[in-house]
Amino acid sequence: MAGPVVMALVDEGLGNSSYLIDLDDGRALVVDPPRDPTRHLALAAPRGVTIRHTAETHLHADFVTGSRELASRGATVLGPAAAGIEWPHRGLNDGDEIDLGGLRLTALATPGHTPEHLAYLLCDGDMPTALFSGGSLLVGSVARTDLIATDQTETLARALWRSIAERLLVLPDDLAVYPTHGAGSFCSAPAGGERTTTIGRERATNPLLAAPDEDTFVVRLLAGLGSYPPYFAELREVNRRGARVYGKFPTLARLDVATTQRLAAGGAVLVDVRPVDRFAAGHIPGALSIPLRPQFASWLGWLVRRDQPIVFVVDDGQDRVQLVSQCLTIGYEHLAGELAGGVDAWTAEGQPVGMIPLVTPAAMDRHQVLDVRQTAEYTAGHVPGAVHLELGSLPAGLDAVPTGPITLMCGHGERAMTGASILAAAGRDDVSVLVGGPEDWARAAGARLAS
């Protein structure tokens, strides 16, 4: 027996990793799979392995688990007994072991990120070979503890300190650590771009673990927590009760202009997923711009309610399979369809379009600047005099937006266009979007960014 092979599958948009472990006996184990298991199945097939087990480290707030989809294909689901999961699974408590045919998977209670959290230690005989740390110990960081309830944040932070110090850092220094949350995940406290690590490396270099005591750790952790999408408040319960099993994900229905108008009048949201320049040149008035990219789901979940029907405006060459997968991954099920023919079909019937100017850094000195990046990004460097309002706070913060011509900016332009579309839908006709970000402005202006 050659031993297990661990393969990571990264969701760059949500900032998460899931893992497929080839057990070297024709079977595979998956840890924390996303709702769409297509990539996991595609990775397993050429290796000649069948996914027989899937393990949940905790009730996820940022994505719908794919364990139910894999269970419908024959996998046994492992999860924390304390989670109260209402669909078929094997509930595990601290110290419970699963025999994987020469390998052993041990559940380690590691509360902190969530109360029910488990990490999984994979051993070959008595030799630890891998730790799947889920949302506890991350690369250069730890997971946040404020996603359950405000009055539990500090209590969970203290539990996390003890979990890491007493349960994880006692493991061998050379033990490979495979976290679920990583760079780009709103479940993570700030971290770098690497996805895997070792116990020894985190002991030596993790800045939060360098805290001399529990109190200092708690203060540093809580000081670094930023905002997160509101849909996080709903998905833990979705995962506990069990989301719908699709087997095969649906395709988008094609809707004519009249149906699109009727749905919009009835409360459906028009989400335009085309690139920034296409939206700028002409869009349906009132549409929300969220360009289709890996981060699409996060911003959909930040700005659109899960119970709202959605009609999409899509360009011909865009990946509708990816679009549907991203929506369902965060539990957005009410996908009414797409406008057949897009904006061309809309204008062919004589319907009006809106436009939003794109501006270069050189033209920004004529307008007030609204920076819609996250607070940590803004603090790290911004255009002097720019007003800051996070994109996720913009719909409720319209009164804080300066009057007069305003240019929105972010890192590249996608979030800025989303913000501009919100302002345009609210009646502002004096908004523009910067092509680029703060560094582009600094180069064009020959000036330094403020911090």
N, C-alpha and C positions, 0 to 999 in steps of 0.2 A: 504493500500500500504506500503510494507516494505521498499521501497527506493532502490536506485540503488546499484548494486554490481559491483565493478571495478576489473577486472582480467587482469593481465599483461602477455604478451607473449614476452619473451626476445630472441633476436638474439644475442647470445654470441659472434659470430664472428664479426659482424659489430658493436656490442656494443649498439644496439638500443632496445627500448621497444615500443611495440604497445599495445593498450588497448581495451578490449571488455567490454562494460558496459551493464549489464543486467538491463533494465529499469523497470522490474517487471510488465510488461503488455504484455508479449509475444514478445516484440521487443528488439533489441539490437543496440547499437551504437558502432562503431569501430573508433579509432583514430589512424591515421598514420600507416595503415597496409602495410606490405611488399608485394611484387608482388605475392608471393605464399600464398593464404589465407587458406590453408588447415587446419592449426592448429586452426584458428579462427572459421571455420565452424565446426570442430570437438569439440571445446569447447562449441559452441552454441547449438549443436544438443541435447545432453543429458539434457540440461536445458530447452529444449522446446521453445527456442527463435529463432527468425528469424532476421538476420542482415538487418535492414531497413535504417540505415544511416551510412555513413562513412565520417569522417572529416579529412581534410588535414590541417596541421598547416602552411606548406610552401612548396615550390618546393624543393624536396629533391635532394641533390647532390650525396648521397652515396648509394641510392637504388631506384629501380623503384617502384612506389606506386602500391599497390594492390587494390586501390579503383576502378579502371576500371574493374578488375575481379569481385569484389563484386557488382558493378553496373550491370554487365551482369546477375547477379542472383537476381536483383530487388532492390538493395540498391540505395538510393539517396545520391549523393556525395555533400558534403559541402566543400568549399575551399575559399581562399582569392580572392576577386574580382580583386585585384591589380596584381595577378599572371598572368593574361591573359591566363588562361587555355583554350585550344581549343576543349575540349571534354565535353560532357554533364555534367553539374554540376550546383549547386546553388552558385553563387558568393556572398560572405559576406564582408561587410565593418565593421569598428569599431562600436560596439554597437548593431549590428544586433542580433536579438534573434530568436531562433528556439524553437517552442513549441513541447515538447516531451511527452505530455500527463500528465500534472501535474509537470513535470520537465521542466526546461528551460535552454537552452544552449546559452550563450552570447559570441559573438566574441569580443576579445580585441586586438586591433592593438598593436603589440609589435615588431616593426622593430628593427633590429640589426643583428641577425644571417643572415637574408635575409631582403631585403627591404619590402617584402609583408607579413611578418610573422604575424600570428594570434595565440594567445593563446585562449583557450576555458574554460569559467567558467560555471560549471554545478551547478544549484541551484534547491533546492527542495522548492518551494514557494519562500520566500525571504531569505532562508538559503543557503549560499554557501556550497556545499558539496565536490567539487573536482575542481582542476585547472589542465588542460592539457596544460603544458607549452611548449611542442614541443622542439624547439631549442633556448629557451631564458634562463630562470632560470633552472639550473641543480642542481644535488646533489653536493654541495660543490664547484660549479663552474658555469660557463656560457658557452654558445656555442661560437665558434669562429666566427670572422667577416671578414675573409680574403678569403672567397670562391667565392666572386662575381667578384671583380676586385681589383688590387693593389691600385688604386687611390680612392677606396671607403672604404678601410679597416678601417681607422681611423674614417671616418664619420659614418660608421655603428657601430663602437665601442661606439661612443658617443650616438648614438641613442639607443643602447642597455642599456647603463647606465640609460638613461631617462625612457626607457620602464619598466625596473625593478623597479626603484625607484618610479616612478609616477603611474604605472599601477598595479604592482604586490605586492610590499611590503606594499601597503595600504590595502591589503586584510587581513582577520583575521589570527592571528598567528597559530591557530590550523587547518587551512585549508590544506588538503592533496594536495600535488603537485606531478603530474605524468609527468615527462619529457620524451621526445622521445629519446634524445641522452644521453649516459651514459658512464660508464667505458668501454674502448676498442674502442669507436667511434672516428674516426679521425675528426668528426665534432665538437667534444668537446674540450674545453681547458682541461688541466689535471684535473682529478677528481678521487674520490675513487670508491669503488666497489658497493656501495649501489645504488638502482634504484629509490626509492621514498623518499619523504621528506615532510616537512611542511614549510609554510611561516615563522613561528617563528624560526624554526631551522636554516633556511638559513640566516635570519636576524642576528642571534646570532653567527653563526659559519662559514659562507661562507667567505673564505679569500679574495676573490675578492671584495665582498660587504663591507668588512671592510675598503676599501679605503676611505679616508676622503673627497674626492671630485672626480669630473668627470675626471679631468686631471690625477690624480693618478691611477684611475681605468683603464684608457686607456693605460697608460704606463705598468701597471702590466699585463693586458690582452695580449697586443701585444708581450710582452717579453716572454710569455709562449707558443706561438704558434709554433708548429713543422710542419713538412712536411705532405703531404697527397697524396693519389693516384691520378694520372693524369686523370682517368676516371671521377673524380668529375666535371671536366670542361664541361662534355657533358651531364650528366644526368638531370640537371635542365631543359634543353631544351627538352629532351626526355619526361620528366614528364609534361612539359607544352603542348607539342603537343599531347601526348598520345601514350603510347606504345601499341604494339599488345596485343589483348586479346586472351588468349589460351583456357580458360575453363578447359582443361586438358593438363598438361605439356607433351611435347614429350619425347620419349625414345631415347637413343643413338643408331644410326645405327651401325651394326657390319661390320667392314671393314677388308678385307684380307691384306696381306703384300704388294702385288703389288699396291693396291689402296692407302694404307698408304704412300708408297714411292712416288707415283705419286702426291698425295696431298701435301706432304712435299716439293717436287721439285717445285710445283707451288706456294709455299709461306705459306702453312699451318704450324701452330706451333704444335709441338709434346709436349703435357703436360703430364708428368708422375705423377700420383697422388698417387702412392704407398708409403708405409712408407719408412723412411730414409734408414733403413738397406737393404730393398729390392732394392732400387735404387742403393745403394752403391755396392751391389754384382753383378749387371749387368743391364745395361740400353741401350737403343738405342742411339747411338752417336748423339749429338746435341739436345737431349730432354731436356726440362726444368722441373726440379723437383719442384713440389708444392704439398706436401703431403695433402691428403684430410682430413680436420679437420674443426672446426668451422671458422677459419680464412682464409680458402682457397680462398674465393671470394676476400678478400682485396688484397691478393698478386697476384691473377690473374689479377685484375684490375690495379695493379701497374706495372706489367711487360709485359702484352700482350695487344695489341691494340684491341679495340672493333670490328674493321672491319676485323680482321684476322680470317680465318677459323682455327678451333682447332680440332686436333685429340688427343684423350686421350689414355693413357696406364693405365689400371686399373687392380687391383687384383680381383680374383674371388669373394672374400667375401666383397668387398667394396660396399657401398650404392650408386648405380647409380642415384636413385631418388634424394638423397641429392645433388649429384654432379650437376645434371641438374638444380635443384632448386637454388643452389647458383649462378650458371652462369647467369640464367635468372633474378635473383634478382638484379644483378648489370648491367643488360642490355646487356649481352653477348649472342647474338642470333646465331652466326655462328658456331654451334656445328656440325662438319662434322661427328663425330662418334667416336667409340673406336676401337682399334686394337683387332680384335677377337683372343682370345688365348693369348694375351699379349706378353711378351718377349719370352715365350716358343715358340710361333708360329714364332716369328722373328728368333730365333736361329735355329729352325727346318728347316728353308729354307737356312741355312748357312750364315745368315747375322751377321756382327760383333757386339760386345757389348762393352761398356765402363764400367770401374769400378773406384770407388773413395774410397780410404781407410778411414776407421773410426779409430780415435785415442782416447786414454784415456788421461786424464789430465796429467798423469805422463810423457807422450811422447811429450808434447807440447813444452818443453824447447829446443827441437832440431829444431824448425821451427819458422819463423815469424808468428805472429798471426794477422788475419784480423777479427775484430769485426764488424758484419753487423747489429747490433741492432739499434734502434732509438737513436737519440742523447741524449734524456733524460735518457734512460736506461744506455747508455755508461757513461754519466756524474755521474750517481748514484753509479757506481762502475765497474771497468774493470781491466783486467789483465795488470800489468805494462808493458809498451812498446808496447802494442797492437796498430796497426793501425786501425783507425775507418773510415768506409765508410758505410753509410746506404744502406741496401739492395736495396731500390728503386732507389738509385743513382748509383748502380754498373754498369749497362749496359753502361751508358754514362761516367763512370769514370774508365774504365779499365786501363788507363795509370797511375792512381794513386795507383794501386795495386803493392806492392813490387815484385821484381823478386826473383827467388829462391824458394825453398820449402815453402809452406804457408799453415797454418791450419786456416780454417774459423770457427768462433764460433758465437753463438747467446745465447738464453736462455736455449734451450733444444737440438737443432740440426736441426730442420726443416728449419728455415730460412738460416742457414749455408749451408745446402745441396742445397737449391735453389741457393745461391750464387756460390757454387762450380760448379753446373751444368752450370751456366752462364760462368764461367771461362773456364770450360772444352770445352764448345761449341766454345769459342774463341781461342782454341788451347792450353790451359795450361794443362800439364800432370803432374804437380807437386803439386797438391792441395789435401788436406785431410780435414776431418770434425771432430770437437770435439764432442764426445758423452757427452752431458751435457752443463753446462754454467759456468759463472765466479765463482759462489759459489763452484761448484765442483772442479774447479782448485784450489781455495783458500784452501779448505779442504785437497786436495791431496798434495799441496805444503807447507802446514803449513804457509801460507803467507797471507798478507792483500791485498785487492784490492785497486787499485789507484782510485782517484776521481778527 
